[in-house]
């Protein structure tokens, strides 16, 4: 159960965290491409003459993108909602796939292949893509993004509160209730009339009672049907 005001604060924090993380990853990608465009290393400031000056803005873009991304991820974790997908596991693939793509573009940008950039591109693409390959398994995807569904039903919501459940149906899954009891087979009991019992004799009454008991044991008759049928047989037999 969560208060609506707290829900609004968490929703706002979640959106700010995701937006900040996306902006920082974009800045890191663009900053990495700018540094690679001048050879992969540069410098600025200091008392010495810099052989390769950094492009404009790199001195603040790189640290802001790194530390800002960490802060945005922390805001998202602190404001995460009790329901919905958990997007935190995607931060690792997003980081390394973006850097791998930046290295790959720089490796093939010149007249020949820059093998130093190409090796980094392959390593980063593998580091970012390997975790995503595990998500092709439906159970793994549910465990990573949604967690396991609770075994017991959550308590009823109180006044002014909202009740959450983590039960999620993925595409292609059966939507039938998992714990629903199997349907009881239709009763095949044929009503016995007292006059039939009276004409069949006492020995047949024992057989009819045994048949009723067997139907009751196999579930074809519930307790109420069994008691009513047994009473009809006994009352009919007693009136002879």
N, C-alpha and C positions, 0 to 999 in steps of 0.2 A: 504494500500500500504506500502510495506517495502523494504528498500534498500537491494540489494543482500549482501553487506558486513555486514550489521546489521543482516541479516538472518543467515549468517555464524557464527557470534559471538553468537547469541542466540542459535543456534543449538549446538555449542561447550559447552556453559554454561549449556544447558539442559542435555547433555550427562554426563558432569562432575558432575552435581548435583545428577543425578540418580545413577551414579557409586559410588559416595561418600556415599550416603544414604544407598545403598545396603551393602557396606563394613562396615559401622558403625553398621548397624543392625546385621550383621554377628558377629562382634566383641562383641556386647552386648549379643548375644545369647550364644556364647562360654564362655564369661566371667561369665555369670550367671550360666551356668552348672558347671564351675570350682568351684565357690563359694558354690553351693549346694552340690558338691561332698565332701566338708569338713564340712557339717552340716548346711550350710545356712548363716553362719557368720564367719568372720575372721578378722584379723588385722595384721598390719606390721608397723615397725618403732616405734619411741617414746621411752621414758625413762623406760617404764614398760615392764614386761615380758608378752608376748602375749601367751594366752592359745592355740589359734588355728591360726597359721601363714597362711597367704594367699598364694595361689599358685603363682609361678613365673609369673610376668608380670601383675597381676591383679591390682596392684596399679596404673598403667597407662592405662590399657586396658579399665577399666570401665569409667573413666572421659573422655577419648578421644572418646569412642564410643557415649557417651551421647551428649557432646558438639559438636563433629564433625558431628553427625547426624543432629543437629539443624542447623549448618552452611551449610551443604549440602542441606538441605531442603530450606533454604533461597536462595541459589544460583539457585536452580531449579525454585523457584517462580519468582526470578528476571529475569531469562532468558527464561521463558516460551514462546512458540511460539503462534501466534494468531490463529493457527489452530491445529487440532489434539486433541487427548484425554487429559484431565486434570487428571494426575495421583496422584495429591496431596491427594485426599480422600483415597487412598490406604495406606498412611503412617500409619494411626491409626490401621487398621486391621493388617498390617505387624508387627507393634511393639508388639501388645498384643497377637497375635497368636504365634509369635516366643517365647515370654516369657512364655505363657501358655504351649507350648509344652516342654520347658525346665523344668518347674515345674512338668509336667506330667511324663516325663522321670525319674526325680529324685524321684518322689513319688513311683514309682513301681520298682526302681532299686534294693532295698534291699530285704531281705527275706520276709518282710511284707510291707504293704502300709503305707507310711508316710502321715498321714491325714492332717498335716499342709500344706505340699506341694500340696496335692491333692485339698484342698479347694482353694488355690491360683490358681492352674491350671484351675479349673472349672470357677472361676471368670474371669480370663484373657481370656480364650477361648470364653466365652460368650461376653465379651466386644469387642473382635476382630471379632467374627463371626456374631454378630447381625447386624451390618451395611451392611455386605455383603449379608444378606438375602433380603434386600430391593432392591438389584440390579436384582432380578429375574423379577421385573416389568420393562417392556421395556421403559415406559415413565420415570420412576425414573432413570434408567440407562442413558438415554439420557440427562436428566437434570443434573445429577451428573458429567458425564464425558465429555459431549459435549456442554452443555448449550442449549439455545433455538436458533433456526435459525432466522436470521434477516428478518423482514417483507419486507423491501425495498432492492432492488438490490444494491450492493456496487458500488461506482463510478468506471469508467474505469481507468485502471492503466496508470500512466504517463511514460515518457521515463526512462528506467532503473529500473522500479519498478515492483513489483509483486502484483497482486490482490488476496486477499484471500476470501473464502466463508466458512461459517460454516455449510452449508447444508450437512448432512450426511445421507446416507441410510443404515439402519441396515438390517441384513439378514432377509428375509421374508417380507419386506415392499414393497409396490407398488412403482415402479420407475416412474410412469406416472407423468407429471407435475401437481402440485396441482391447479394452477390458469389457466389452459388451458380452453378456452371457449368451451362450448358444440358444437358438430358439427351441422351445419345447415341442417335440413332435405332437402332431394332432392326435387327439384321443381316438383310438379305434374300438372303444368299448361299445358294444351293441346293447342297448337297454333291454334288460330282462324283465318280462312282465310276471307278476305273481302267479297268474294262472298257468304260465308255462312251467314254473317251478312246481306248482301243485300237481301238475299232470305227469311230471318226470320222476317223482319219487325222491325219497330222502338221500339215496346214494348220489343222485345227480346234483343235489344241493351242495354236497361236499366238493364235487368237481367244479361247480360254478364258483364257490368260494376260493378254491385254489387258483382258478383262472383269474379271478379278480386280484388276488394277492400277487400273482405273477405280473399282471399288467401294472400294478402299483409299484413293484420293485423295478421294473424296466423304465419307469417314468412316463408311461402312456396314460396313466391316471394320476392326478394330483391327490393330495390328502382329502380335499373336500369331495371330489368325485368318487374316490374309493369308499369313503364313509357313507355317502348317500346310496351308492349301489349296494353296499353290504347291508345297509338297513332295509332296503327294499327286498332283498333276498330273504333276510331273516323274518321280516314282517309277513311276507307272503307265505313263508313256510309255516309260521306259527298260526296262520289263519286257516290252515287246512283242517 
